[in-house]
């Protein structure tokens, strides 16, 4: 009727409204869901460098910083800074051109540099908070001052998992500082979208396990009987109380834990990997063994259908937070992660997984081009670098830029909300439609902002 009586305009508007009505939730909330449009990536691995690596010493070379070492910054510093800083400080590392793209990378990352033609380097990321806690929360949840669901929780809520015997979101050796569990929690989203954690940052990765994943005491048949009885009681409670998100999530968590018993121990067992693969990730070297193990676990999880994996590098002695002794601190950190990250990219590519796996690398902010003390750099959320690989992004491509010294993002600026919007887009999700109603309003990862960086799409 609308199509015939209003020359099609009413019909088109009504069709658009129907298209925006969300699909009914599946019986299992972790079941795989349809994307809003064809996805370029099916899953994501987030390599989080806790503490804030320096962009001007890694992937954002600044020749004028070298030239003007020891001089005053020729423009104003931000109104709010984390600590007092002095004059310009040149990078102690050399940069070289790599790959067909000729992108410059410092000699902190000689192994990752060999993959530069697969990297989409975002040189203009910026945030709002110069403190670790607020910046970590901003990066992980989109908010630095409210408790919000984490990026992995939103992705799992929107897409589910490809393997219903495993969680949709796993975090390996997460840091419990600067936001702690809120960085991988589901906040007001149902609890089943929170991360399942393996170990913590202060623990060696070889000790990281999913807790209580294997029951050595009770047979599966007896466990099944116990769960059925418990489920009966819980559903009787639900019949009386009505919908109850926490209880429903608890029931689902019991069932998932039961199903995980078979798969998790197999994934955690790296003995079946060849010596060649173990060496590729650096498991045969003391300095790279820990982070290499985390990266190898990430690959084993994503090839079994886990949607979002976070791997955290948080060396408790050094981290990437070099307020002083920049040279030794960044050297130590890069040595631990460079080979494993390159190994992960190589392994994903040779297995055909990089094409539809999005890899994200970066920290909560960058560092200042001016010195803190004589040999350190302060926190800098005004402009810094992260990079993406695989999953539908342009390889060998630099997007955006900071100023001539590397303090502020100035070209194609990418706010954290823009980064989140772009990641969701690559996963086939319209960030404006991925919403959840809570406390009387619709929330989303990108709050009321977010712009997809179309220029980086392959």
KOLZAMI-665965 format. One line per 3 residues: number of its first residue (from 0); their letters; for each residue x negated, y negated, z of C-alpha. Coordinates in Angstrom, 3 decimals, m for minus. Layout:
N
NUM = a = X/Y/Z; ...
***
This chain:
458
0 = xxx = 0.000/0.000/0.000; m2.783/m2.435/0.934; m4.679/m1.581/m2.226
3 = xxx = m1.621/m2.275/m4.409; m0.323/m5.400/m2.647; m3.484/m7.362/m1.904
6 = xxx = m5.578/m6.818/m5.000; m7.739/m4.355/m3.110; m9.188/m6.756/m0.527
9 = xxx = m7.092/m5.507/2.382; m7.823/m1.931/1.353; m11.565/m2.606/1.310
12 = xxx = m11.500/m4.270/4.723; m9.486/m1.417/6.223; m11.828/1.173/4.713
15 = xxx = m14.793/m0.663/6.203; m13.164/m0.650/9.635; m12.513/3.078/9.375
18 = xxx = m16.124/3.645/8.368; m17.273/1.932/11.577; m15.161/4.120/13.850
21 = xxx = m17.649/6.456/15.576; m17.271/10.159/14.991; m15.884/12.188/17.858
24 = xxx = m18.547/13.512/20.192; m19.383/17.188/19.628; m18.543/19.792/22.269
27 = xxx = m22.255/20.018/23.048; m23.490/16.399/23.341; m27.004/17.531/22.343
30 = xxx = m25.818/19.083/19.087; m27.243/17.504/15.938; m25.165/14.600/14.622
33 = xxx = m24.699/12.941/11.262; m26.751/9.831/10.600; m25.152/6.563/9.518
36 = xxx = m27.036/6.793/6.214; m29.718/9.081/4.754; m32.620/9.264/7.177
39 = xxx = m36.240/8.905/6.148; m37.435/10.575/9.364; m35.888/13.386/11.377
42 = xxx = m37.968/13.032/14.520; m40.517/10.782/16.225; m43.767/11.166/18.147
45 = xxx = m44.677/8.115/20.235; m48.366/7.908/21.170; m48.282/5.444/24.050
48 = xxx = m51.568/3.781/24.991; m50.872/2.653/28.550; m52.509/m0.615/29.582
51 = xxx = m52.629/m2.493/26.284; m55.377/m1.844/23.702; m56.963/m4.902/22.138
54 = xxx = m55.707/m5.531/18.616; m58.594/m7.851/17.735; m61.021/m5.032/18.551
57 = xxx = m59.195/m2.242/16.712; m56.879/m2.934/13.755; m56.756/m6.745/13.420
60 = xxx = m60.150/m8.125/12.491; m60.679/m11.860/13.012; m63.829/m13.224/11.311
63 = xxx = m63.313/m16.664/12.884; m63.357/m15.065/16.314; m66.854/m13.795/15.558
66 = xxx = m67.904/m17.155/14.118; m66.592/m19.251/17.020; m67.679/m16.988/19.873
69 = xxx = m68.118/m19.028/23.047; m66.142/m22.037/21.802; m62.865/m23.377/23.152
72 = xxx = m59.606/m22.121/21.655; m58.575/m24.946/19.267; m54.885/m24.773/20.219
75 = xxx = m52.821/m24.398/23.369; m52.583/m21.137/25.244; m49.106/m19.825/26.137
78 = xxx = m47.232/m21.703/28.843; m47.083/m18.506/30.911; m50.223/m16.371/31.151
81 = xxx = m51.096/m13.445/33.354; m54.426/m14.831/34.609; m56.968/m17.544/33.942
84 = xxx = m59.045/m17.166/30.805; m61.946/m19.043/29.261; m63.511/m19.404/25.847
87 = xxx = m63.306/m17.322/22.681; m64.901/m13.872/22.870; m66.080/m12.103/19.735
90 = xxx = m65.415/m8.418/19.213; m68.360/m6.197/20.175; m67.352/m3.665/17.488
93 = xxx = m68.020/m3.667/13.763; m65.192/m3.364/11.222; m65.365/m1.487/7.921
96 = xxx = m63.051/m1.025/4.959; m61.501/2.429/4.657; m59.447/4.373/2.137
99 = xxx = m58.046/3.265/m1.178; m56.162/0.501/0.616; m59.420/m0.973/1.911
102 = xxx = m57.903/m1.839/5.274; m60.451/m2.776/7.916; m60.655/m0.692/11.107
105 = xxx = m63.202/m1.062/13.879; m65.696/1.661/14.702; m63.719/2.373/17.867
108 = xxx = m61.537/4.637/15.693; m63.783/6.367/13.117; m61.499/9.432/12.842
111 = xxx = m58.167/7.599/12.697; m59.721/5.227/10.134; m59.965/8.139/7.694
114 = xxx = m56.151/8.239/7.710; m55.707/4.526/7.057; m53.908/5.207/3.784
117 = xxx = m51.168/6.911/5.796; m50.854/4.077/8.321; m48.398/1.205/8.247
120 = xxx = m50.156/m1.305/10.498; m47.873/m3.823/12.180; m50.092/m6.810/13.010
123 = xxx = m47.356/m9.169/14.195; m45.576/m7.380/17.039; m44.711/m9.612/19.979
126 = xxx = m42.850/m9.380/23.254; m41.862/m11.611/26.128; m43.586/m10.378/29.274
129 = xxx = m47.298/m10.608/30.180; m47.016/m8.165/33.119; m47.441/m4.397/32.689
132 = xxx = m44.153/m3.490/34.358; m41.965/m5.852/32.381; m43.798/m5.218/29.104
135 = xxx = m43.588/m1.419/29.502; m39.866/m1.634/30.182; m39.383/m3.982/27.219
138 = xxx = m41.170/m1.593/24.868; m39.433/1.508/26.181; m35.928/0.195/26.895
141 = xxx = m35.551/m3.158/25.134; m35.174/m5.024/28.441; m37.780/m6.247/30.895
144 = xxx = m35.412/m7.232/33.697; m32.481/m4.800/33.656; m32.215/m1.026/33.918
147 = xxx = m31.445/0.161/30.401; m31.633/3.513/28.563; m35.009/4.323/27.057
150 = xxx = m35.709/4.423/23.343; m35.913/8.231/23.406; m32.568/8.435/25.194
153 = xxx = m30.895/6.237/22.584; m32.359/8.310/19.745; m31.200/11.557/21.344
156 = xxx = m27.766/10.068/22.051; m27.474/9.055/18.411; m28.895/12.150/16.742
159 = xxx = m28.848/15.045/19.230; m31.422/17.788/18.833; m32.135/20.234/16.044
162 = xxx = m32.637/23.030/18.593; m29.941/23.389/21.253; m32.231/25.648/23.298
165 = xxx = m34.565/22.717/23.953; m34.126/19.169/25.240; m33.807/16.434/22.657
168 = xxx = m36.334/14.195/24.415; m39.596/15.293/26.047; m42.303/13.139/27.623
171 = xxx = m45.760/14.615/28.207; m47.884/13.358/31.111; m45.935/10.100/31.573
174 = xxx = m47.223/7.384/33.854; m45.190/6.833/37.014; m46.428/3.236/37.354
177 = xxx = m45.035/0.029/35.829; m41.440/1.069/35.337; m42.020/4.736/36.079
180 = xxx = m39.089/7.026/35.316; m37.064/4.088/33.986; m39.325/4.136/30.934
183 = xxx = m37.953/7.551/29.991; m34.622/7.593/31.826; m31.131/7.438/30.392
186 = xxx = m29.804/4.718/32.778; m26.036/4.510/32.145; m26.083/6.958/29.233
189 = xxx = m25.090/10.487/30.302; m27.935/12.232/32.112; m28.470/14.840/29.384
192 = xxx = m30.095/12.130/27.252; m32.863/11.503/29.781; m36.316/12.896/29.062
195 = xxx = m37.549/16.226/30.289; m41.021/15.519/31.643; m44.096/17.714/31.551
198 = xxx = m46.635/16.766/34.197; m47.671/13.214/35.071; m50.493/10.914/34.020
201 = xxx = m52.572/11.608/37.136; m52.572/15.340/36.384; m54.646/17.220/33.823
204 = xxx = m52.619/18.092/30.750; m53.536/21.777/31.083; m51.476/21.822/34.295
207 = xxx = m48.462/20.094/32.728; m45.433/22.350/32.615; m41.686/22.007/32.451
210 = xxx = m40.819/22.725/36.067; m38.942/25.935/36.864; m38.679/26.860/33.180
213 = xxx = m39.180/30.530/33.955; m37.413/32.557/36.646; m39.678/35.364/37.792
216 = xxx = m37.263/36.587/40.468; m33.749/36.844/39.038; m32.869/38.775/35.890
219 = xxx = m31.139/36.961/33.048; m28.013/39.074/33.450; m27.709/38.092/37.088
222 = xxx = m28.468/34.449/36.263; m25.682/34.530/33.674; m23.210/35.817/36.252
225 = xxx = m24.288/33.152/38.742; m23.971/30.371/36.155; m20.540/31.576/35.053
228 = xxx = m19.297/31.501/38.634; m20.839/28.079/39.262; m19.341/26.790/35.998
231 = xxx = m15.921/28.056/37.055; m16.124/26.123/40.337; m17.417/22.988/38.623
234 = xxx = m14.694/23.033/35.967; m12.036/23.486/38.657; m13.505/20.369/40.277
237 = xxx = m13.313/18.541/36.940; m9.668/19.559/36.493; m8.894/17.844/39.806
240 = xxx = m11.179/14.818/39.560; m10.873/14.149/35.836; m13.802/13.119/33.635
243 = xxx = m16.992/12.844/35.671; m20.150/12.126/33.656; m22.632/13.176/36.352
246 = xxx = m20.948/16.522/36.972; m20.482/17.225/33.268; m24.175/16.462/32.704
249 = xxx = m25.113/18.769/35.580; m23.126/21.638/34.049; m24.813/21.095/30.694
252 = xxx = m28.262/20.889/32.325; m27.729/24.303/33.972; m26.824/25.852/30.622
255 = xxx = m29.768/24.203/28.842; m32.183/25.344/31.558; m30.933/28.902/31.132
258 = xxx = m31.471/28.791/27.359; m34.906/27.129/27.691; m36.404/30.079/29.567
261 = xxx = m37.274/31.894/26.363; m38.622/28.996/24.281; m40.496/26.714/26.693
264 = xxx = m43.126/29.251/27.867; m43.853/30.134/24.233; m44.381/26.473/23.304
267 = xxx = m46.574/25.796/26.338; m48.817/28.753/25.485; m51.510/27.392/23.155
270 = xxx = m53.393/30.684/23.014; m51.660/31.595/19.758; m53.197/28.582/18.005
273 = xxx = m56.273/29.339/15.904; m59.719/28.150/16.941; m59.725/25.932/13.856
276 = xxx = m56.540/24.195/14.980; m57.732/23.858/18.558; m60.951/22.299/17.299
279 = xxx = m58.996/19.955/15.017; m57.332/18.451/18.105; m60.568/18.393/20.113
282 = xxx = m59.641/21.134/22.586; m63.199/22.453/22.355; m64.694/19.191/23.674
285 = xxx = m64.408/18.036/27.271; m63.818/14.380/26.415; m60.929/15.040/23.991
288 = xxx = m59.457/18.238/25.453; m56.866/16.548/27.657; m55.257/14.210/25.130
291 = xxx = m55.760/16.754/22.355; m53.681/19.242/24.314; m50.872/16.708/24.615
294 = xxx = m50.927/15.988/20.870; m50.910/19.696/20.020; m47.952/20.254/22.339
297 = xxx = m46.151/17.403/20.589; m46.575/19.123/17.231; m45.354/22.432/18.666
300 = xxx = m42.259/20.761/20.081; m41.296/18.828/16.965; m41.656/21.837/14.686
303 = xxx = m39.108/23.573/16.934; m36.563/20.801/16.579; m37.161/18.408/19.483
306 = xxx = m36.087/14.956/18.358; m38.282/12.558/20.372; m41.677/13.318/21.933
309 = xxx = m43.708/10.804/23.907; m47.385/11.426/24.591; m48.999/9.035/27.062
312 = xxx = m52.682/8.209/27.339; m53.193/6.761/30.796; m56.708/7.392/31.984
315 = xxx = m56.242/6.625/35.677; m59.856/5.433/36.022; m59.955/3.095/33.040
318 = xxx = m56.678/2.873/31.065; m56.726/0.279/28.269; m56.470/m2.600/30.722
321 = xxx = m59.925/m4.132/30.382; m59.886/m7.402/32.297; m63.616/m6.806/32.527
324 = xxx = m66.189/m4.458/31.000; m64.300/m4.387/27.704; m67.084/m2.607/25.828
327 = xxx = m67.380/0.416/28.098; m63.684/0.624/28.897; m62.396/0.608/25.324
330 = xxx = m65.226/2.887/24.203; m64.249/5.458/26.828; m60.554/5.314/25.992
333 = xxx = m60.974/5.432/22.218; m63.341/8.392/22.531; m60.619/10.339/24.341
336 = xxx = m57.842/9.693/21.800; m59.408/9.033/18.382; m60.141/12.633/17.366
339 = xxx = m56.865/14.092/18.745; m54.742/11.472/16.971; m56.568/12.100/13.695
342 = xxx = m56.116/15.830/14.276; m52.383/15.369/14.804; m52.026/13.367/11.584
345 = xxx = m54.044/15.971/9.651; m52.055/18.856/11.085; m48.669/17.234/10.451
348 = xxx = m49.658/16.425/6.885; m50.980/19.875/5.998; m47.836/21.491/7.433
351 = xxx = m45.554/19.173/5.459; m44.215/17.615/8.668; m45.570/14.079/8.324
354 = xxx = m43.141/13.345/5.493; m40.149/13.414/7.833; m41.864/12.817/11.184
357 = xxx = m42.399/9.231/12.309; m45.549/8.671/14.379; m45.701/5.470/16.455
360 = xxx = m48.920/4.265/18.139; m49.460/1.359/20.494; m49.385/m0.108/23.984
363 = xxx = m47.126/m2.502/25.871; m49.053/m5.553/24.607; m52.427/m6.578/23.168
366 = xxx = m55.325/m8.568/24.636; m56.345/m12.199/24.434; m59.023/m13.390/22.004
369 = xxx = m60.352/m15.532/24.853; m62.456/m14.083/27.637; m61.426/m13.172/31.119
372 = xxx = m64.577/m13.498/33.168; m67.512/m12.888/30.866; m66.685/m9.547/29.267
375 = xxx = m62.954/m8.854/29.524; m59.653/m9.772/27.898; m56.340/m10.626/29.559
378 = xxx = m52.832/m9.386/28.697; m51.360/m10.808/25.496; m47.716/m10.172/24.507
381 = xxx = m47.720/m13.110/22.051; m49.102/m11.100/19.135; m50.508/m7.591/18.912
384 = xxx = m50.751/m4.472/16.764; m48.880/m1.185/16.631; m48.858/1.252/13.765
387 = xxx = m46.490/3.756/12.185; m47.261/6.772/10.007; m45.121/9.173/7.989
390 = xxx = m41.340/9.157/8.203; m40.606/6.867/5.268; m43.021/3.971/5.870
393 = xxx = m45.546/2.583/3.403; m49.007/4.019/3.944; m52.137/1.914/3.592
396 = xxx = m50.036/m1.152/4.309; m50.419/m4.094/6.670; m47.326/m5.978/7.758
399 = xxx = m47.378/m9.400/9.382; m50.305/m11.299/10.818; m51.529/m13.118/13.872
402 = xxx = m53.220/m16.519/13.746; m56.857/m16.893/12.731; m58.063/m15.915/16.211
405 = xxx = m55.416/m13.292/17.032; m53.466/m14.998/19.798; m49.969/m15.500/18.344
408 = xxx = m47.920/m13.596/15.778; m47.346/m16.073/12.944; m46.377/m14.184/9.778
411 = xxx = m43.432/m11.751/9.459; m43.146/m11.776/13.240; m41.817/m8.497/14.620
414 = xxx = m40.226/m8.747/18.037; m39.826/m5.558/20.083; m36.118/m5.603/19.144
417 = xxx = m37.143/m5.682/15.470; m39.475/m2.743/16.034; m36.647/m0.763/17.647
420 = xxx = m34.205/m1.698/14.871; m36.714/m0.555/12.237; m37.440/2.743/13.990
423 = xxx = m33.724/3.503/14.281; m33.253/2.607/10.618; m35.950/5.078/9.595
426 = xxx = m34.085/7.722/11.600; m30.884/6.957/9.693; m29.241/4.899/12.445
429 = xxx = m27.721/1.436/12.125; m28.929/m0.182/15.348; m25.812/m2.371/15.502
432 = xxx = m23.554/0.688/15.458; m25.478/2.750/18.013; m23.594/1.476/21.054
435 = xxx = m22.345/2.730/24.404; m19.583/1.095/26.437; m20.517/0.532/30.061
438 = xxx = m19.231/m1.897/32.687; m16.854/m3.516/30.230; m19.182/m4.216/27.320
441 = xxx = m20.940/m2.429/24.481; m24.681/m1.997/24.926; m27.343/m1.082/22.400
444 = xxx = m31.122/m0.632/22.364; m31.617/m3.910/20.498; m29.250/m5.885/22.777
447 = xxx = m27.888/m8.678/20.532; m30.958/m8.973/18.312; m33.018/m6.841/15.982
450 = xxx = m33.933/m7.105/12.317; m35.058/m4.195/10.175; m38.429/m4.792/8.495
453 = xxx = m37.343/m3.730/5.026; m40.752/m4.535/3.560; m42.420/m1.562/5.290
456 = xx = m40.004/1.052/3.909; m41.529/3.343/1.293
***
